[in-house]
Amino acid sequence: MHMATLAILAVLAFWMLGAYKRLQRLRTRTNHSYGPLASHLRQRHAVALALAQAARPLLSGEQQPVAAQLIDAARQAGRATDEAQARGMRGNALQVVGATEESLGTLLDRLVGELQDLTSGLGPEPAITELLRQRDALQEQIHVSRLLYNREAAHYNHALHVFPTTLVALVGRFKDAPLLSGQALLRLGEQPTKPMQL
């Protein structure tokens, strides 16, 4: 009887170790899948900076603050994206990314609106036209990388909530990965189990 109990405990211990390593592996894959999304966001930050610089000669004095604010917003968004990736998206890292990306998106739309008004007669400057093309292309890339991230996050989250792996997740303090839902701007909510808007 004693040997049977030890055998059962040994099997249980091996299973728990295996489940723990599997959750670690899935969490790592989820974190790594955020990399391409972060890369595309950084490219959008660079395009926003370049667009603000290219637009400055075309803007009037009262329009200049929009370009300056966009530069600040792009830099803040870049820092937030780097911080979220460095922290493995723990805590409120993605909420901070969401706030900065929302601000960036709003200012970028404002600047584009100003430029369309200024260049409606002869057409946009070639450099600005190219930057706007890059912005549109990046939106498509962000959409694809978001879907890839969501696939890994959903697989990981599902594993967390399958009994008895749930017990290992509780002991190991594994948390749900936030899911991102598609929108033109990145607005990330507070509940990690609900889709966050991207």
Buried (B, 14 or more C-beta within 10 A) or exposed (E): EEEEEEEEEEEEEEEBEEBBEBBEEBBEBBBEBBEBBBBBBBBBBBBBBBBBBBBBEBBEEEBEEBBEBBBEBBBBBBEBBEBBBEBBBEEBBBBBBBBBBBBBBBBBEBBBEBBEEBBEEEEBBEEBEBBBEBBEBBEEBBEEBBEEBBEBBBBBBEBBEEEEBBEBBEEBEBBBBBBBBBEEBBBBBEEBEEBBBB
